[in-house]
């Protein structure tokens, strides 16, 4: 029977320990990524592409485990990321009513005709204003962005003037769009976007406010009959792309550096470009489905603008109460940045 000298055994244990330590040092970082939207939605696809770039730029040292379904419904996503149920996700600011005020700047009417411009401008303004970051305590913000210009859809009739909006029941997503629609005398209910088909097909709701993309994404083309668009959009919706802060802090320095490089403006631009692409597809999709389109004429736009102008003052006052300095100048800077980018 062979015998082992203590020195031989010790060398073997040390070698094994070294191997284990080496494996730990090069262990792959895995981020659990969640989406409350379907896997083919542009936001899910952009998040997936961000993950692919992370894996490529870290030479495989970091990757995402993209869950087959969201860890929670849309309104619970921010808290799910904050609490570590997911490491990575995105959500609509307005899905948590009352929590976000400063970001409603990006949801005001007539801002821009393309998601890329409004998203990149939003990210630039966010980066310059600490009060906006302050509202996101509990999550690591990777980027903020918006969808494309908001359109009024309904199943009943053409909408060519403000009076046409009354008497119909509309689904909205919360945030500034809720204030816009109520100010215009619309009967609205706050519901997440994925519930739209059921609400409209059963007649519980007569309409919804969405960007062009959403008609295809949420399969409402068969129930929507009419659409009214406005220059720059009647409204917009602000989003946050975020990471669990403890997970971010635990990343190795080289991985954290790549995460930082992929975040901010590059991420905002990617989400915006993806949304613009599907907005264009959505417009073609609606034309093929026979949706009747109305472009708000100058008189309609003027009447809407007059009704909604107090919302800017109300937002500025509320935002300043949350610490945003000189809110009206911030909004003016945002508009100027969008104009520069379009």
VENBELMO-V67325 format. One record per residue. N is the residue number from 1. RES is the residue in one small letter. SS is DSSP state (H for helix, E for strand, L for the rest). PHI is phi in radians with two decimals (none if undefined). Layout:
# VENBELMO-V67325
n = [N | N]
res = [RES | RES]
ss = [SS | SS]
phi = [PHI | PHI]
This chain:
# VENBELMO-V67325
n = [1 | 2 | 3 | 4 | 5 | 6 | 7 | 8 | 9 | 10 | 11 | 12 | 13 | 14 | 15 | 16 | 17 | 18 | 19 | 20 | 21 | 22 | 23 | 24 | 25 | 26 | 27 | 28 | 29 | 30 | 31 | 32 | 33 | 34 | 35 | 36 | 37 | 38 | 39 | 40 | 41 | 42 | 43 | 44 | 45 | 46 | 47 | 48 | 49 | 50 | 51 | 52 | 53 | 54 | 55 | 56 | 57 | 58 | 59 | 60 | 61 | 62 | 63 | 64 | 65 | 66 | 67 | 68 | 69 | 70 | 71 | 72 | 73 | 74 | 75 | 76 | 77 | 78 | 79 | 80 | 81 | 82 | 83 | 84 | 85 | 86 | 87 | 88 | 89 | 90 | 91 | 92 | 93 | 94 | 95 | 96 | 97 | 98 | 99 | 100 | 101 | 102 | 103 | 104 | 105 | 106 | 107 | 108 | 109 | 110 | 111 | 112 | 113 | 114 | 115 | 116 | 117 | 118 | 119 | 120 | 121 | 122 | 123 | 124 | 125 | 126 | 127 | 128 | 129 | 130 | 131 | 132 | 133 | 134 | 135 | 136 | 137 | 138 | 139 | 140 | 141 | 142 | 143 | 144 | 145 | 146 | 147 | 148 | 149 | 150 | 151 | 152 | 153 | 154 | 155 | 156 | 157 | 158 | 159 | 160 | 161 | 162 | 163 | 164 | 165 | 166 | 167 | 168 | 169 | 170 | 171 | 172 | 173 | 174 | 175 | 176 | 177 | 178 | 179 | 180 | 181 | 182 | 183 | 184 | 185 | 186 | 187 | 188 | 189 | 190 | 191 | 192 | 193 | 194 | 195 | 196 | 197 | 198 | 199 | 200 | 201 | 202 | 203 | 204 | 205 | 206 | 207 | 208 | 209 | 210 | 211 | 212 | 213 | 214 | 215 | 216 | 217 | 218 | 219 | 220 | 221 | 222 | 223 | 224 | 225 | 226 | 227 | 228 | 229 | 230 | 231 | 232 | 233 | 234 | 235 | 236 | 237 | 238 | 239 | 240 | 241 | 242 | 243 | 244 | 245 | 246 | 247 | 248 | 249 | 250 | 251 | 252 | 253 | 254 | 255 | 256 | 257 | 258 | 259 | 260 | 261 | 262 | 263 | 264 | 265 | 266 | 267 | 268 | 269 | 270 | 271 | 272 | 273 | 274 | 275 | 276 | 277 | 278 | 279 | 280 | 281 | 282 | 283 | 284 | 285 | 286 | 287 | 288 | 289 | 290 | 291 | 292 | 293 | 294 | 295 | 296 | 297 | 298 | 299 | 300 | 301 | 302 | 303 | 304 | 305 | 306 | 307 | 308 | 309 | 310 | 311 | 312 | 313 | 314 | 315 | 316 | 317 | 318 | 319 | 320 | 321 | 322 | 323 | 324 | 325 | 326 | 327 | 328 | 329 | 330 | 331 | 332 | 333 | 334 | 335 | 336 | 337 | 338 | 339 | 340 | 341 | 342]
res = [x | x | x | x | x | x | x | x | x | x | x | x | x | x | x | x | x | x | x | x | x | x | x | x | x | x | x | x | x | x | x | x | x | x | x | x | x | x | x | x | x | x | x | x | x | x | x | x | x | x | x | x | x | x | x | x | x | x | x | x | x | x | x | x | x | x | x | x | x | x | x | x | x | x | x | x | x | x | x | x | x | x | x | x | x | x | x | x | x | x | x | x | x | x | x | x | x | x | x | x | x | x | x | x | x | x | x | x | x | x | x | x | x | x | x | x | x | x | x | x | x | x | x | x | x | x | x | x | x | x | x | x | x | x | x | x | x | x | x | x | x | x | x | x | x | x | x | x | x | x | x | x | x | x | x | x | x | x | x | x | x | x | x | x | x | x | x | x | x | x | x | x | x | x | x | x | x | x | x | x | x | x | x | x | x | x | x | x | x | x | x | x | x | x | x | x | x | x | x | x | x | x | x | x | x | x | x | x | x | x | x | x | x | x | x | x | x | x | x | x | x | x | x | x | x | x | x | x | x | x | x | x | x | x | x | x | x | x | x | x | x | x | x | x | x | x | x | x | x | x | x | x | x | x | x | x | x | x | x | x | x | x | x | x | x | x | x | x | x | x | x | x | x | x | x | x | x | x | x | x | x | x | x | x | x | x | x | x | x | x | x | x | x | x | x | x | x | x | x | x | x | x | x | x | x | x | x | x | x | x | x | x | x | x | x | x | x | x | x | x | x | x | x | x | x | x | x | x | x | x | x | x | x | x | x | x | x | x | x | x | x | x]
ss = [L | L | L | L | L | H | H | H | H | H | H | H | H | H | H | H | H | H | H | H | H | H | H | H | H | L | L | L | E | E | E | E | E | L | L | L | L | L | L | L | L | H | H | H | H | H | H | H | H | H | H | H | H | H | H | H | H | L | L | L | L | E | E | E | E | E | L | L | L | L | L | L | L | H | H | H | H | H | H | H | H | H | L | L | L | L | L | E | E | E | E | E | H | H | H | L | L | L | L | L | L | H | H | H | H | H | H | L | L | L | L | L | L | L | H | H | H | H | H | H | H | H | H | H | H | H | H | H | L | H | H | H | H | H | L | L | L | L | L | E | E | E | E | E | E | E | L | L | L | L | E | E | E | E | L | L | L | L | L | L | L | H | H | H | H | L | L | L | E | E | E | E | L | L | L | H | H | H | H | H | H | H | H | L | L | L | E | E | E | E | L | L | H | H | H | H | H | H | H | H | H | L | L | L | L | L | E | E | E | E | L | L | H | H | H | H | H | L | L | L | L | L | L | L | L | E | E | E | E | L | L | L | L | L | L | L | L | E | E | E | E | E | E | L | H | H | H | H | H | H | L | L | H | H | H | H | H | H | H | H | H | H | L | L | H | H | H | H | H | H | H | H | H | H | H | H | H | H | H | H | H | H | H | H | H | H | H | H | H | L | L | E | E | E | E | L | L | H | H | H | H | H | H | H | H | H | H | H | H | H | H | H | H | H | H | H | H | H | H | H | H | L | L | L | L | L | H | H | H | H | H | H | H | H | H | H | H | H | H | H | H | L]
phi = [none | -1.22 | -2.02 | -1.92 | -1.28 | -0.94 | -1.14 | -1.14 | -1.10 | -1.12 | -1.09 | -1.14 | -1.16 | -1.12 | -1.11 | -1.13 | -1.11 | -1.11 | -1.09 | -1.12 | -1.12 | -1.09 | -1.12 | -1.15 | -1.14 | -1.84 | -1.09 | -1.29 | -1.46 | -2.06 | -1.80 | -1.42 | -1.86 | -2.11 | -2.45 | -1.48 | -1.79 | -1.11 | -1.13 | -1.68 | -1.14 | -1.01 | -1.24 | -1.11 | -1.18 | -1.19 | -1.07 | -1.09 | -1.16 | -1.04 | -1.11 | -1.13 | -1.16 | -1.05 | -1.12 | -1.18 | -1.31 | -1.76 | 0.93 | 1.50 | -1.23 | -2.30 | -2.62 | -1.92 | -1.71 | -1.46 | -1.19 | -1.18 | -2.62 | -1.13 | -1.27 | -2.77 | -1.16 | -0.87 | -1.11 | -1.64 | -1.16 | -1.06 | -1.19 | -1.11 | -1.24 | -1.05 | -1.56 | 1.52 | -1.18 | -2.43 | -1.54 | -2.53 | -2.99 | -2.50 | -2.74 | -1.52 | -0.98 | -1.24 | -1.30 | -2.09 | -0.94 | 1.52 | -1.40 | -2.04 | -2.07 | -1.06 | -1.25 | -1.15 | -0.88 | -1.37 | -1.93 | -1.20 | -1.29 | 1.06 | -1.45 | -2.97 | -1.76 | -2.54 | -1.13 | -1.05 | -1.15 | -1.20 | -1.24 | -1.12 | -1.09 | -1.04 | -1.10 | -1.13 | -1.19 | -0.99 | -1.12 | -1.62 | -2.18 | -1.01 | -1.09 | -1.21 | -1.14 | -1.04 | -1.22 | -1.79 | -0.97 | 1.89 | -2.32 | -1.63 | -1.33 | -1.61 | -2.95 | -2.05 | -2.79 | -2.28 | -1.56 | -1.38 | -1.00 | -1.35 | -2.13 | -1.68 | -1.96 | -2.72 | -1.76 | -1.92 | -2.77 | -1.16 | -2.03 | -2.11 | -2.69 | -1.00 | -1.04 | -1.19 | -1.34 | -1.39 | 1.52 | -1.96 | -1.80 | -2.04 | -1.53 | -2.28 | -1.66 | 1.69 | 1.41 | -1.08 | -1.05 | -1.13 | -1.19 | -1.05 | -1.17 | -1.17 | -1.12 | -1.48 | 1.41 | -1.47 | -1.57 | -2.15 | -2.30 | -1.42 | -2.53 | -1.10 | -0.94 | -1.07 | -1.52 | -1.07 | -1.04 | -1.09 | -1.10 | -1.39 | -1.22 | -1.61 | 1.43 | -1.10 | -2.14 | -1.72 | -2.84 | -2.67 | -1.87 | -2.60 | -1.37 | -1.01 | -0.94 | -1.23 | -1.05 | -1.35 | -1.02 | -1.83 | 0.95 | -1.81 | -1.10 | -1.38 | -1.90 | -1.34 | -2.00 | -2.35 | -2.47 | -2.17 | -1.92 | -2.26 | -1.07 | 1.42 | 1.52 | -1.20 | -2.80 | -2.47 | -2.29 | -1.71 | -2.19 | -2.23 | -1.79 | -2.51 | -2.31 | -1.10 | -1.14 | -1.15 | -1.13 | -1.04 | -1.13 | -1.46 | -1.18 | -1.03 | -0.92 | -1.20 | -1.24 | -1.04 | -1.06 | -1.18 | -0.98 | -1.11 | -1.13 | -1.49 | -1.66 | 1.19 | -1.06 | -1.02 | -1.22 | -1.04 | -1.14 | -1.12 | -1.10 | -1.15 | -1.08 | -1.07 | -1.20 | -1.06 | -1.07 | -1.36 | -1.09 | -1.09 | -1.14 | -1.11 | -1.10 | -1.14 | -1.05 | -1.17 | -1.06 | -1.15 | -1.46 | 1.44 | -1.15 | -1.46 | -1.74 | -2.20 | -1.64 | -0.97 | -1.38 | -0.96 | -1.16 | -1.14 | -1.08 | -1.09 | -1.13 | -1.14 | -1.06 | -1.13 | -1.18 | -1.59 | -0.98 | -1.09 | -1.14 | -1.12 | -1.10 | -1.12 | -1.11 | -1.04 | -1.12 | -1.16 | -1.17 | -1.17 | -1.14 | -1.62 | 1.79 | -1.39 | -1.37 | 0.88 | -1.02 | -1.16 | -1.21 | -1.04 | -1.13 | -1.09 | -1.11 | -1.09 | -1.08 | -1.13 | -1.16 | -1.08 | -1.05 | -1.14 | -1.49 | -1.36]
